[in-house]
Amino acid sequence: MKHKIALIGFGTVAQGLLEILIVKNSFLRNEGIEFEIVAVSDALKGSVYNPNGLEIEMLLKVVRETGKLLAYPDSPGIIKGWDSLTTIKETNANTVVEVTYTNVQTGQPAIDYCRTAFESGKNVVTSNKGPVALEYPSLSALAEEHGVYWGIEGSVMSGTPSLRMPMVSLIGNEIREIRGIFNGTTNYILTQMENGSSYDDALADAQQLGYAEADPTNDVEGYDALYKILILANTLMNVQLHSEQVTRRGITGITSGQIEEAKIKGKKWKLISRITLSDDGVIASVGPEMIPLTDPLAGVSGPTNAITYECDLMGPVTLMGAGAGRIETGFSLLIDLIHIVRAQAGRNLDQKASLFR
Ligand code: HSE
């Protein structure tokens, strides 16, 4: 049976997912999985809905050529112009892929979109940080109440399985500390500055390459990493942190002179995020640190991210991989979608219910 998807938001990441669905078509068919896009709704590009499915190639073509979904060919059954909430409530989608531009400070509109989807009996897959950072307990309870799944893998480190790997494969360990590089844009900027670029040129490149947030202040001032700390605390440590509890400093104060000084000392500047649980409570921070080249995080260059989980049974376990990017984040959505299909078919051997329910 086809698994029907409504895309809410049709920016870079959603388009990346569609490109993946095209190139992985035979793989998915061999797995017995068939995804069908029934609706796309975007605040700027408009919307189109066909309960019997839309042509993926045509969606990409009309948006690339015209910037709007209005140009999608009309045919019987097609409805255009529904806003996102109507699309979430009224379409026949099984799963809403929520990839809107969301304000990370308020988590909106993504929080309302997730809530509405769950209340309409639809699964949600999202790479948005806001809902997971700010409303994880209430939204996961709501999904559970309605018997639907919530896929959130892409909210930290894009398709690198920074949430599923510890939830599934490190299950049974208590994770008392998490440390890492959770922002690709700033790591890219620092690496480029080490190679002689100016801060402004490196930031412009990061924007051009699609790593940076819509407002890059979120990256360079450490807010993006801070929100990832809240997500990791929520999902892996069962600790609800608020932004004000995290000490935050970005990289805007780091000068080319300081980068050179670090080189002379055999060190590197990195934007390090850290959460530590102790008997006295939780300490969480994000800020630039000058670390020795012997530190494994010193070898993490460009937009790559890395995360170390300090486990009571396994000791430190480190995962390194992409933290941003069109295909990489598109992949995070694909993997959540595949897990949902498998879980619904009762053949997901490694599912951890709380990731989706
Ligand atoms: N802007 C983020 C980064 C990607 O540079 O890592 C999504 O969180």
Residues whose N, C-alpha, C, O or C-beta is under 5 A from the ligand:
A	BS01	HSE	F182 N183 G184 T185 Y211 A212 E213 D219 G323 A324
